[in-house]
């Protein structure tokens, strides 16, 4: 494969890498809290930047030394992803609990309806069609940190793949950089696309929005525990 073709492959792999399930779960939780398209795109971009930083910081030395991470170290880094997902989803559910968001029965025209309801919230806490202050406008540094954790978990495997296929050390380093750029572009676009249903729910369907936010939190916690369980099973059977 030519050098250009090798780097284009890295770009394509980076774009696809953004769609890994654990990545989508983490970014979906943060996008659900943003409120609009620009903050959501910023979440995706910061996640991609964090992912790329640790990919280069850890992956390049591995390439230079021609080393592989010990299996236990790789397992520990994978475990960090599970812990991060649990913490991320748990924080979302905690914020919902603090706003006293809960399932509530209401009766309208003789029919009972079950939906999410808020007690004691201020206008700044509730997204409605008439008031556009949303629960989590600022993305902060959280997407960058979560991206760095994901980058740590994937850097060893990426470096090993480059070791076995790169025509030279320089080509391998460039591949990692291009792969990182692909992950930034891919996750920015993905986060932007995910923000559309969030924005619609916040603007028009308050109950749907709270359901969506709670669902992303629960899924993140559940997926985090699944990753830890899977990791524990693999270590016990290794």
C-alpha atoms as an extended CHARMM CRD file, in Angstrom:
* protein
*
       238  EXT
         1         1  UNK       CA              0.0000000000        0.0000000000        0.0000000000  PROA      1               0.0000000000
         2         2  UNK       CA              1.2990000000        3.4660000000       -0.9010000000  PROA      2               0.0000000000
         3         3  UNK       CA              2.0130000000        6.0540000000        1.7720000000  PROA      3               0.0000000000
         4         4  UNK       CA             -0.9870000000        8.1520000000        0.7440000000  PROA      4               0.0000000000
         5         5  UNK       CA             -3.2600000000        5.1300000000        0.6990000000  PROA      5               0.0000000000
         6         6  UNK       CA             -1.9950000000        4.0960000000        4.1360000000  PROA      6               0.0000000000
         7         7  UNK       CA             -2.7890000000        7.5280000000        5.5980000000  PROA      7               0.0000000000
         8         8  UNK       CA             -6.1890000000        7.6610000000        3.9360000000  PROA      8               0.0000000000
         9         9  UNK       CA             -6.8810000000        4.3210000000        5.5570000000  PROA      9               0.0000000000
        10        10  UNK       CA             -5.9400000000        5.8990000000        8.8830000000  PROA      10              0.0000000000
        11        11  UNK       CA             -8.3920000000        8.7390000000        8.2680000000  PROA      11              0.0000000000
        12        12  UNK       CA            -11.1700000000        6.3030000000        7.3790000000  PROA      12              0.0000000000
        13        13  UNK       CA            -10.4360000000        4.1460000000       10.4220000000  PROA      13              0.0000000000
        14        14  UNK       CA            -10.5110000000        7.2270000000       12.6330000000  PROA      14              0.0000000000
        15        15  UNK       CA            -13.9000000000        8.2400000000       11.2480000000  PROA      15              0.0000000000
        16        16  UNK       CA            -15.2560000000        4.7450000000       11.8940000000  PROA      16              0.0000000000
        17        17  UNK       CA            -13.6310000000        4.5950000000       15.3130000000  PROA      17              0.0000000000
        18        18  UNK       CA            -15.8940000000        7.4320000000       16.4530000000  PROA      18              0.0000000000
        19        19  UNK       CA            -18.8590000000        5.0750000000       16.0760000000  PROA      19              0.0000000000
        20        20  UNK       CA            -17.6420000000        2.4590000000       18.5520000000  PROA      20              0.0000000000
        21        21  UNK       CA            -20.4590000000        1.6890000000       21.0240000000  PROA      21              0.0000000000
        22        22  UNK       CA            -18.6540000000        2.9090000000       24.1540000000  PROA      22              0.0000000000
        23        23  UNK       CA            -17.7610000000        6.1620000000       22.3970000000  PROA      23              0.0000000000
        24        24  UNK       CA            -21.3460000000        6.7450000000       21.2530000000  PROA      24              0.0000000000
        25        25  UNK       CA            -22.7220000000        6.0400000000       24.7190000000  PROA      25              0.0000000000
        26        26  UNK       CA            -20.3720000000        8.5260000000       26.3820000000  PROA      26              0.0000000000
        27        27  UNK       CA            -20.9380000000       11.3040000000       23.8600000000  PROA      27              0.0000000000
        28        28  UNK       CA            -24.7100000000       10.7410000000       23.7630000000  PROA      28              0.0000000000
        29        29  UNK       CA            -24.9510000000       11.4280000000       27.5060000000  PROA      29              0.0000000000
        30        30  UNK       CA            -23.0920000000       14.7220000000       27.1420000000  PROA      30              0.0000000000
        31        31  UNK       CA            -24.9380000000       15.7530000000       23.9720000000  PROA      31              0.0000000000
        32        32  UNK       CA            -28.2800000000       15.1460000000       25.7010000000  PROA      32              0.0000000000
        33        33  UNK       CA            -27.3390000000       17.8380000000       28.2160000000  PROA      33              0.0000000000
        34        34  UNK       CA            -26.0760000000       20.5160000000       25.8350000000  PROA      34              0.0000000000
        35        35  UNK       CA            -29.2570000000       22.0590000000       24.4300000000  PROA      35              0.0000000000
        36        36  UNK       CA            -28.3220000000       22.9290000000       20.8530000000  PROA      36              0.0000000000
        37        37  UNK       CA            -26.1570000000       22.1240000000       17.8690000000  PROA      37              0.0000000000
        38        38  UNK       CA            -23.0510000000       24.2110000000       18.5440000000  PROA      38              0.0000000000
        39        39  UNK       CA            -22.4540000000       22.9700000000       22.1120000000  PROA      39              0.0000000000
        40        40  UNK       CA            -23.0610000000       19.4080000000       20.9220000000  PROA      40              0.0000000000
        41        41  UNK       CA            -20.4840000000       19.7800000000       18.1380000000  PROA      41              0.0000000000
        42        42  UNK       CA            -18.0670000000       21.1900000000       20.7210000000  PROA      42              0.0000000000
        43        43  UNK       CA            -18.6160000000       18.0780000000       22.8550000000  PROA      43              0.0000000000
        44        44  UNK       CA            -17.7050000000       15.8720000000       19.9000000000  PROA      44              0.0000000000
        45        45  UNK       CA            -14.6690000000       17.9510000000       18.9730000000  PROA      45              0.0000000000
        46        46  UNK       CA            -13.3280000000       18.0360000000       22.5410000000  PROA      46              0.0000000000
        47        47  UNK       CA            -13.8410000000       14.2860000000       22.8910000000  PROA      47              0.0000000000
        48        48  UNK       CA            -11.9110000000       13.7470000000       19.6480000000  PROA      48              0.0000000000
        49        49  UNK       CA             -9.1040000000       16.0810000000       20.7250000000  PROA      49              0.0000000000
        50        50  UNK       CA             -8.7510000000       14.3330000000       24.0710000000  PROA      50              0.0000000000
        51        51  UNK       CA             -8.7620000000       10.9560000000       22.3580000000  PROA      51              0.0000000000
        52        52  UNK       CA             -6.0810000000       12.0710000000       19.8990000000  PROA      52              0.0000000000
        53        53  UNK       CA             -3.8590000000       13.6160000000       22.5910000000  PROA      53              0.0000000000
        54        54  UNK       CA             -3.5240000000       10.4230000000       24.5920000000  PROA      54              0.0000000000
        55        55  UNK       CA             -3.2810000000        8.3440000000       21.4220000000  PROA      55              0.0000000000
        56        56  UNK       CA             -0.1930000000       10.3380000000       20.4410000000  PROA      56              0.0000000000
        57        57  UNK       CA              1.2470000000       10.7080000000       23.9520000000  PROA      57              0.0000000000
        58        58  UNK       CA              1.1400000000        6.9680000000       24.5920000000  PROA      58              0.0000000000
        59        59  UNK       CA              1.1460000000        5.5420000000       21.0720000000  PROA      59              0.0000000000
        60        60  UNK       CA              4.2140000000        7.3670000000       19.7160000000  PROA      60              0.0000000000
        61        61  UNK       CA              6.5650000000        6.1670000000       22.5010000000  PROA      61              0.0000000000
        62        62  UNK       CA              5.2870000000        2.6220000000       21.9570000000  PROA      62              0.0000000000
        63        63  UNK       CA              6.1510000000        2.9540000000       18.2750000000  PROA      63              0.0000000000
        64        64  UNK       CA              9.5890000000        4.3930000000       19.0290000000  PROA      64              0.0000000000
        65        65  UNK       CA             10.4180000000        1.6260000000       21.5020000000  PROA      65              0.0000000000
        66        66  UNK       CA              8.6510000000       -1.0750000000       19.4650000000  PROA      66              0.0000000000
        67        67  UNK       CA              6.8590000000       -2.1340000000       22.6360000000  PROA      67              0.0000000000
        68        68  UNK       CA              3.4520000000       -3.5300000000       23.4300000000  PROA      68              0.0000000000
        69        69  UNK       CA              1.5350000000       -2.7130000000       26.5590000000  PROA      69              0.0000000000
        70        70  UNK       CA              1.2920000000       -5.6410000000       28.9920000000  PROA      70              0.0000000000
        71        71  UNK       CA             -2.0970000000       -7.3200000000       28.9340000000  PROA      71              0.0000000000
        72        72  UNK       CA             -2.8450000000       -6.2960000000       32.5180000000  PROA      72              0.0000000000
        73        73  UNK       CA             -2.1170000000       -2.6590000000       31.7210000000  PROA      73              0.0000000000
        74        74  UNK       CA             -4.4030000000       -2.7750000000       28.6810000000  PROA      74              0.0000000000
        75        75  UNK       CA             -7.0950000000       -4.4010000000       30.8120000000  PROA      75              0.0000000000
        76        76  UNK       CA             -6.7480000000       -1.6970000000       33.4360000000  PROA      76              0.0000000000
        77        77  UNK       CA             -7.1140000000        1.0370000000       30.8080000000  PROA      77              0.0000000000
        78        78  UNK       CA            -10.2130000000       -0.6710000000       29.4250000000  PROA      78              0.0000000000
        79        79  UNK       CA            -11.5650000000       -0.7940000000       32.9490000000  PROA      79              0.0000000000
        80        80  UNK       CA            -11.1230000000        2.9840000000       33.2040000000  PROA      80              0.0000000000
        81        81  UNK       CA            -13.5550000000        3.3670000000       30.3070000000  PROA      81              0.0000000000
        82        82  UNK       CA            -16.1880000000        1.3750000000       32.1800000000  PROA      82              0.0000000000
        83        83  UNK       CA            -15.6610000000        3.4460000000       35.3200000000  PROA      83              0.0000000000
        84        84  UNK       CA            -15.8610000000        6.6750000000       33.3040000000  PROA      84              0.0000000000
        85        85  UNK       CA            -19.1690000000        5.6080000000       31.7470000000  PROA      85              0.0000000000
        86        86  UNK       CA            -20.6190000000        4.7370000000       35.1510000000  PROA      86              0.0000000000
        87        87  UNK       CA            -19.5150000000        8.0890000000       36.5660000000  PROA      87              0.0000000000
        88        88  UNK       CA            -20.8280000000        9.9780000000       33.5340000000  PROA      88              0.0000000000
        89        89  UNK       CA            -24.2560000000        8.3480000000       33.5510000000  PROA      89              0.0000000000
        90        90  UNK       CA            -24.4570000000        8.4590000000       37.3330000000  PROA      90              0.0000000000
        91        91  UNK       CA            -23.7910000000       12.2110000000       37.3290000000  PROA      91              0.0000000000
        92        92  UNK       CA            -26.6420000000       12.7450000000       34.8710000000  PROA      92              0.0000000000
        93        93  UNK       CA            -29.0550000000       10.6850000000       36.9660000000  PROA      93              0.0000000000
        94        94  UNK       CA            -27.9420000000       12.5360000000       40.0940000000  PROA      94              0.0000000000
        95        95  UNK       CA            -28.6920000000       15.8960000000       38.4720000000  PROA      95              0.0000000000
        96        96  UNK       CA            -32.1260000000       14.6420000000       37.4700000000  PROA      96              0.0000000000
        97        97  UNK       CA            -32.7610000000       13.4750000000       41.0190000000  PROA      97              0.0000000000
        98        98  UNK       CA            -31.7120000000       16.8440000000       42.4070000000  PROA      98              0.0000000000
        99        99  UNK       CA            -34.2240000000       18.5110000000       40.0960000000  PROA      99              0.0000000000
       100       100  UNK       CA            -36.7720000000       16.0540000000       41.4990000000  PROA      100             0.0000000000
       101       101  UNK       CA            -37.5200000000       14.5760000000       38.0780000000  PROA      101             0.0000000000
       102       102  UNK       CA            -39.6640000000       11.4630000000       38.4950000000  PROA      102             0.0000000000
       103       103  UNK       CA            -42.3910000000        9.4170000000       36.8880000000  PROA      103             0.0000000000
       104       104  UNK       CA            -45.8070000000       10.8300000000       37.7180000000  PROA      104             0.0000000000
       105       105  UNK       CA            -49.3990000000        9.8850000000       36.9100000000  PROA      105             0.0000000000
       106       106  UNK       CA            -51.6850000000       12.6330000000       35.6080000000  PROA      106             0.0000000000
       107       107  UNK       CA            -55.2880000000       12.4400000000       34.5180000000  PROA      107             0.0000000000
       108       108  UNK       CA            -56.5640000000       14.4190000000       31.5330000000  PROA      108             0.0000000000
       109       109  UNK       CA            -60.0890000000       14.1030000000       30.1360000000  PROA      109             0.0000000000
       110       110  UNK       CA            -60.6390000000       10.9360000000       32.1170000000  PROA      110             0.0000000000
       111       111  UNK       CA            -57.4390000000        9.2840000000       30.8680000000  PROA      111             0.0000000000
       112       112  UNK       CA            -54.3940000000        8.6140000000       33.0270000000  PROA      112             0.0000000000
       113       113  UNK       CA            -50.9420000000        9.3650000000       31.6220000000  PROA      113             0.0000000000
       114       114  UNK       CA            -47.5390000000        8.3930000000       32.9980000000  PROA      114             0.0000000000
       115       115  UNK       CA            -44.7140000000       10.8250000000       32.2960000000  PROA      115             0.0000000000
       116       116  UNK       CA            -41.6870000000       12.5250000000       33.8000000000  PROA      116             0.0000000000
       117       117  UNK       CA            -42.5210000000       15.4040000000       36.0880000000  PROA      117             0.0000000000
       118       118  UNK       CA            -40.4840000000       18.0350000000       37.9390000000  PROA      118             0.0000000000
       119       119  UNK       CA            -41.1920000000       19.5280000000       41.3620000000  PROA      119             0.0000000000
       120       120  UNK       CA            -39.4150000000       22.4880000000       42.8390000000  PROA      120             0.0000000000
       121       121  UNK       CA            -37.5570000000       23.3860000000       39.6380000000  PROA      121             0.0000000000
       122       122  UNK       CA            -36.9810000000       26.9510000000       38.5800000000  PROA      122             0.0000000000
       123       123  UNK       CA            -37.6940000000       28.2180000000       35.0700000000  PROA      123             0.0000000000
       124       124  UNK       CA            -33.9800000000       27.9600000000       34.3780000000  PROA      124             0.0000000000
       125       125  UNK       CA            -34.1140000000       24.2120000000       34.9960000000  PROA      125             0.0000000000
       126       126  UNK       CA            -36.9300000000       23.2950000000       32.6320000000  PROA      126             0.0000000000
       127       127  UNK       CA            -36.7270000000       23.3400000000       28.8450000000  PROA      127             0.0000000000
       128       128  UNK       CA            -39.9960000000       24.5690000000       27.3490000000  PROA      128             0.0000000000
       129       129  UNK       CA            -41.1790000000       26.0400000000       24.0930000000  PROA      129             0.0000000000
       130       130  UNK       CA            -41.2480000000       29.4980000000       25.6610000000  PROA      130             0.0000000000
       131       131  UNK       CA            -38.1580000000       29.5010000000       27.8130000000  PROA      131             0.0000000000
       132       132  UNK       CA            -34.9190000000       28.4020000000       26.2330000000  PROA      132             0.0000000000
       133       133  UNK       CA            -32.5960000000       28.1190000000       29.2110000000  PROA      133             0.0000000000
       134       134  UNK       CA            -31.3720000000       24.5300000000       29.2280000000  PROA      134             0.0000000000
       135       135  UNK       CA            -29.9930000000       22.3750000000       32.0290000000  PROA      135             0.0000000000
       136       136  UNK       CA            -26.4100000000       22.0750000000       30.8120000000  PROA      136             0.0000000000
       137       137  UNK       CA            -25.2540000000       24.7990000000       28.4310000000  PROA      137             0.0000000000
       138       138  UNK       CA            -21.5540000000       24.6670000000       29.2300000000  PROA      138             0.0000000000
       139       139  UNK       CA            -19.7010000000       21.5680000000       28.0880000000  PROA      139             0.0000000000
       140       140  UNK       CA            -16.6220000000       22.3750000000       30.2000000000  PROA      140             0.0000000000
       141       141  UNK       CA            -13.6210000000       20.0690000000       30.1350000000  PROA      141             0.0000000000
       142       142  UNK       CA            -15.5610000000       16.8710000000       30.7230000000  PROA      142             0.0000000000
       143       143  UNK       CA            -15.6750000000       15.7610000000       27.0350000000  PROA      143             0.0000000000
       144       144  UNK       CA            -11.9060000000       16.2980000000       26.7560000000  PROA      144             0.0000000000
       145       145  UNK       CA            -11.2290000000       14.1700000000       29.8380000000  PROA      145             0.0000000000
       146       146  UNK       CA            -13.6000000000       11.4060000000       28.7240000000  PROA      146             0.0000000000
       147       147  UNK       CA            -11.9530000000       11.4190000000       25.2940000000  PROA      147             0.0000000000
       148       148  UNK       CA             -8.5310000000       11.0990000000       26.9290000000  PROA      148             0.0000000000
       149       149  UNK       CA             -9.7120000000        8.0470000000       28.8760000000  PROA      149             0.0000000000
       150       150  UNK       CA            -10.9640000000        6.4320000000       25.6590000000  PROA      150             0.0000000000
       151       151  UNK       CA             -7.6780000000        7.3140000000       23.9640000000  PROA      151             0.0000000000
       152       152  UNK       CA             -5.7170000000        5.5920000000       26.7170000000  PROA      152             0.0000000000
       153       153  UNK       CA             -7.7480000000        2.4250000000       26.2630000000  PROA      153             0.0000000000
       154       154  UNK       CA             -7.2580000000        2.3550000000       22.4910000000  PROA      154             0.0000000000
       155       155  UNK       CA             -3.6930000000        3.5830000000       22.1260000000  PROA      155             0.0000000000
       156       156  UNK       CA             -2.0190000000        0.2470000000       22.7350000000  PROA      156             0.0000000000
       157       157  UNK       CA             -4.0600000000       -1.5980000000       20.1150000000  PROA      157             0.0000000000
       158       158  UNK       CA             -3.5830000000        1.2160000000       17.5860000000  PROA      158             0.0000000000
       159       159  UNK       CA              0.1770000000        1.2470000000       18.1200000000  PROA      159             0.0000000000
       160       160  UNK       CA              0.4160000000       -2.5320000000       17.6860000000  PROA      160             0.0000000000
       161       161  UNK       CA             -1.5880000000       -2.3360000000       14.4540000000  PROA      161             0.0000000000
       162       162  UNK       CA              0.7020000000        0.3840000000       13.1050000000  PROA      162             0.0000000000
       163       163  UNK       CA              3.8180000000       -1.5840000000       14.0990000000  PROA      163             0.0000000000
       164       164  UNK       CA              2.7430000000       -4.4900000000       11.9310000000  PROA      164             0.0000000000
       165       165  UNK       CA              1.5980000000       -2.4970000000        8.8740000000  PROA      165             0.0000000000
       166       166  UNK       CA              3.4450000000        0.8430000000        8.6820000000  PROA      166             0.0000000000
       167       167  UNK       CA              6.2100000000        1.0010000000        6.0540000000  PROA      167             0.0000000000
       168       168  UNK       CA              8.3370000000        3.2140000000        8.3530000000  PROA      168             0.0000000000
       169       169  UNK       CA              8.3810000000        4.7980000000       11.7820000000  PROA      169             0.0000000000
       170       170  UNK       CA              7.5210000000        8.2390000000       10.3770000000  PROA      170             0.0000000000
       171       171  UNK       CA              4.6080000000        6.7790000000        8.4190000000  PROA      171             0.0000000000
       172       172  UNK       CA              3.3450000000        5.1270000000       11.5980000000  PROA      172             0.0000000000
       173       173  UNK       CA              3.4450000000        8.3820000000       13.5660000000  PROA      173             0.0000000000
       174       174  UNK       CA              1.6620000000       10.2290000000       10.7580000000  PROA      174             0.0000000000
       175       175  UNK       CA             -0.9030000000        7.4310000000       10.6520000000  PROA      175             0.0000000000
       176       176  UNK       CA             -1.6760000000        7.9170000000       14.3530000000  PROA      176             0.0000000000
       177       177  UNK       CA             -2.0650000000       11.6660000000       13.8110000000  PROA      177             0.0000000000
       178       178  UNK       CA             -4.3380000000       11.1960000000       10.7910000000  PROA      178             0.0000000000
       179       179  UNK       CA             -6.3060000000        8.5570000000       12.6620000000  PROA      179             0.0000000000
       180       180  UNK       CA             -6.7920000000       11.0920000000       15.4380000000  PROA      180             0.0000000000
       181       181  UNK       CA             -7.9640000000       13.7500000000       13.0000000000  PROA      181             0.0000000000
       182       182  UNK       CA            -10.4730000000       11.2650000000       11.6060000000  PROA      182             0.0000000000
       183       183  UNK       CA            -11.8000000000       10.5670000000       15.1040000000  PROA      183             0.0000000000
       184       184  UNK       CA            -12.1770000000       14.3190000000       15.7660000000  PROA      184             0.0000000000
       185       185  UNK       CA            -14.0860000000       14.8950000000       12.5230000000  PROA      185             0.0000000000
       186       186  UNK       CA            -16.1640000000       11.7470000000       12.9540000000  PROA      186             0.0000000000
       187       187  UNK       CA            -17.2120000000       12.4600000000       16.5270000000  PROA      187             0.0000000000
       188       188  UNK       CA            -17.9180000000       16.1380000000       15.8380000000  PROA      188             0.0000000000
       189       189  UNK       CA            -20.2530000000       15.1580000000       12.9990000000  PROA      189             0.0000000000
       190       190  UNK       CA            -21.8200000000       12.3880000000       15.0730000000  PROA      190             0.0000000000
       191       191  UNK       CA            -22.4450000000       14.6730000000       18.0540000000  PROA      191             0.0000000000
       192       192  UNK       CA            -23.9630000000       17.3020000000       15.7770000000  PROA      192             0.0000000000
       193       193  UNK       CA            -26.3320000000       14.7140000000       14.3000000000  PROA      193             0.0000000000
       194       194  UNK       CA            -27.2790000000       13.3830000000       17.7550000000  PROA      194             0.0000000000
       195       195  UNK       CA            -28.1590000000       16.9010000000       18.8760000000  PROA      195             0.0000000000
       196       196  UNK       CA            -31.0860000000       17.1720000000       16.4390000000  PROA      196             0.0000000000
       197       197  UNK       CA            -33.5290000000       14.9260000000       18.3790000000  PROA      197             0.0000000000
       198       198  UNK       CA            -32.2990000000       16.4900000000       21.6360000000  PROA      198             0.0000000000
       199       199  UNK       CA            -32.9940000000       19.9940000000       20.3420000000  PROA      199             0.0000000000
       200       200  UNK       CA            -36.4550000000       19.0100000000       19.0760000000  PROA      200             0.0000000000
       201       201  UNK       CA            -37.3200000000       17.3970000000       22.4010000000  PROA      201             0.0000000000
       202       202  UNK       CA            -36.1510000000       20.3970000000       24.4000000000  PROA      202             0.0000000000
       203       203  UNK       CA            -38.0510000000       22.8630000000       22.2440000000  PROA      203             0.0000000000
       204       204  UNK       CA            -41.3360000000       21.0150000000       21.8790000000  PROA      204             0.0000000000
       205       205  UNK       CA            -41.6070000000       17.9020000000       24.0320000000  PROA      205             0.0000000000
       206       206  UNK       CA            -40.4830000000       18.4350000000       27.6060000000  PROA      206             0.0000000000
       207       207  UNK       CA            -41.5380000000       14.9570000000       28.7630000000  PROA      207             0.0000000000
       208       208  UNK       CA            -39.6750000000       13.3270000000       25.8820000000  PROA      208             0.0000000000
       209       209  UNK       CA            -36.5630000000       15.3240000000       26.7450000000  PROA      209             0.0000000000
       210       210  UNK       CA            -36.5010000000       14.1980000000       30.3770000000  PROA      210             0.0000000000
       211       211  UNK       CA            -37.1020000000       10.6170000000       29.2290000000  PROA      211             0.0000000000
       212       212  UNK       CA            -34.2330000000       10.9250000000       26.7500000000  PROA      212             0.0000000000
       213       213  UNK       CA            -31.8880000000       12.3660000000       29.3450000000  PROA      213             0.0000000000
       214       214  UNK       CA            -32.7420000000        9.6900000000       31.9140000000  PROA      214             0.0000000000
       215       215  UNK       CA            -32.3750000000        6.9500000000       29.3050000000  PROA      215             0.0000000000
       216       216  UNK       CA            -28.8890000000        8.0750000000       28.2670000000  PROA      216             0.0000000000
       217       217  UNK       CA            -27.8350000000        8.1150000000       31.9230000000  PROA      217             0.0000000000
       218       218  UNK       CA            -29.1620000000        4.6180000000       32.5890000000  PROA      218             0.0000000000
       219       219  UNK       CA            -27.6110000000        3.2300000000       29.3930000000  PROA      219             0.0000000000
       220       220  UNK       CA            -24.2340000000        4.7650000000       30.2480000000  PROA      220             0.0000000000
       221       221  UNK       CA            -24.2180000000        3.2290000000       33.7310000000  PROA      221             0.0000000000
       222       222  UNK       CA            -25.3970000000       -0.1480000000       32.4320000000  PROA      222             0.0000000000
       223       223  UNK       CA            -22.8390000000       -0.2020000000       29.6120000000  PROA      223             0.0000000000
       224       224  UNK       CA            -20.0770000000        0.7530000000       32.0300000000  PROA      224             0.0000000000
       225       225  UNK       CA            -20.9350000000       -2.1660000000       34.2920000000  PROA      225             0.0000000000
       226       226  UNK       CA            -21.1360000000       -4.4380000000       31.2510000000  PROA      226             0.0000000000
       227       227  UNK       CA            -17.6010000000       -3.4420000000       30.1910000000  PROA      227             0.0000000000
       228       228  UNK       CA            -16.3030000000       -4.1330000000       33.7040000000  PROA      228             0.0000000000
       229       229  UNK       CA            -18.0880000000       -7.5000000000       33.8120000000  PROA      229             0.0000000000
       230       230  UNK       CA            -16.7190000000       -8.4400000000       30.3750000000  PROA      230             0.0000000000
       231       231  UNK       CA            -13.2400000000       -7.3940000000       31.4270000000  PROA      231             0.0000000000
       232       232  UNK       CA            -13.4510000000       -9.4380000000       34.6170000000  PROA      232             0.0000000000
       233       233  UNK       CA            -14.6540000000      -12.4730000000       32.6840000000  PROA      233             0.0000000000
       234       234  UNK       CA            -11.8080000000      -12.2250000000       30.1670000000  PROA      234             0.0000000000
       235       235  UNK       CA             -9.2170000000      -11.9230000000       32.9280000000  PROA      235             0.0000000000
       236       236  UNK       CA            -10.6060000000      -14.9390000000       34.7770000000  PROA      236             0.0000000000
       237       237  UNK       CA            -10.6100000000      -17.1190000000       31.6560000000  PROA      237             0.0000000000
       238       238  UNK       CA             -7.2470000000      -15.9410000000       30.3190000000  PROA      238             0.0000000000
